[in-house]
């Protein structure tokens, strides 16, 4: 059996959609945990200086990460997220050039 995998998901809110995005992010990890896709370690939700939300959590394993793409409850959240944010990369976060980047906590 494969080991848990940590992921850093980055969501840059579209103009005027920050509150909607935060509400979806708040539901995201509990949904993954409810369906056994993530570990029980709590997620960390931070915000970069440009407003991008970072969500750090663990998948149970690689298979769970793949399974999430076919799960209706997860797909519903991801589809809603796509309407209110752009999925970005770590290299596009201003703090990524720092050796020890700092982010503010969201919730």
C-alpha positions in Angstrom: 0.0 0.0 0.0 1.3 3.4 -0.9 2.0 6.1 1.7 0.2 9.4 2.2 1.1 12.2 -0.1 1.1 15.9 0.9 -0.3 18.3 -1.6 -0.3 22.1 -1.8 -3.3 23.4 -3.7 -3.4 27.0 -4.8 -6.5 28.9 -5.6 -6.3 32.6 -6.9 -9.8 34.1 -6.4 -11.4 35.8 -9.4 -12.3 39.5 -9.0 -15.0 39.8 -6.3 -15.1 36.1 -5.6 -12.9 35.8 -2.5 -15.8 35.1 -0.1 -17.3 32.4 -2.4 -13.9 30.8 -2.7 -13.3 30.7 1.0 -16.7 29.1 1.6 -15.8 26.3 -0.9 -12.3 25.8 0.5 -13.9 25.5 4.0 -16.0 22.5 2.7 -13.2 20.9 0.6 -11.1 19.2 3.2 -14.0 18.0 5.3 -15.5 16.4 2.2 -12.2 14.7 1.3 -12.0 13.4 4.9 -15.6 12.3 5.0 -15.1 10.0 2.0 -11.7 8.6 3.2 -9.7 10.4 0.5 -7.5 12.4 2.9 -5.7 11.6 6.1 -7.1 12.8 9.4 -4.3 15.3 9.8 -5.8 18.8 9.8 -5.3 20.9 6.7 -3.6 24.3 6.7 -5.2 27.1 4.9 -3.1 30.2 4.2 -3.1 33.3 2.1 -0.3 34.7 0.1 0.3 38.4 -0.3 -1.5 38.4 -3.7 -4.6 36.9 -2.2 -4.0 33.3 -3.4 -5.3 30.7 -1.0 -3.0 27.8 -0.3 -4.5 24.6 1.1 -2.0 22.0 2.4 -3.3 18.5 3.2 -2.5 14.8 2.8 -4.1 12.4 0.4 -4.4 8.9 2.0 -2.3 7.7 -1.0 -1.9 8.3 -4.7 -5.0 6.1 -5.5 -7.2 8.3 -3.3 -6.0 11.4 -5.2 -7.0 9.7 -8.5 -10.3 8.4 -7.1 -11.2 12.0 -6.0 -11.5 13.0 -9.6 -14.4 10.5 -10.0 -16.2 11.3 -6.8 -19.4 13.3 -7.3 -19.2 15.3 -4.0 -15.6 16.3 -4.7 -16.3 17.0 -8.4 -19.1 19.3 -7.3 -16.8 21.4 -5.1 -14.0 21.5 -7.8 -16.5 22.6 -10.5 -17.7 25.4 -8.2 -14.1 26.4 -7.4 -13.3 26.7 -11.1 -16.0 29.3 -11.4 -14.6 31.5 -8.7 -10.8 31.0 -8.9 -7.9 30.2 -11.1 -5.8 27.1 -10.1 -2.2 28.4 -10.0 1.3 27.0 -9.4 3.7 27.5 -6.5 6.1 29.4 -8.8 3.4 32.0 -9.4 3.0 32.8 -5.7 5.1 36.0 -4.8 6.5 34.2 -1.6 7.9 31.3 -3.7 11.2 33.1 -4.2 11.8 33.3 -0.4 13.7 30.6 1.4 11.1 30.4 4.2 7.9 31.9 2.8 5.3 33.1 5.3 1.6 33.2 4.7 -1.3 34.5 6.8 -3.8 32.0 8.2 -7.3 32.1 6.7 -9.3 30.0 9.1 
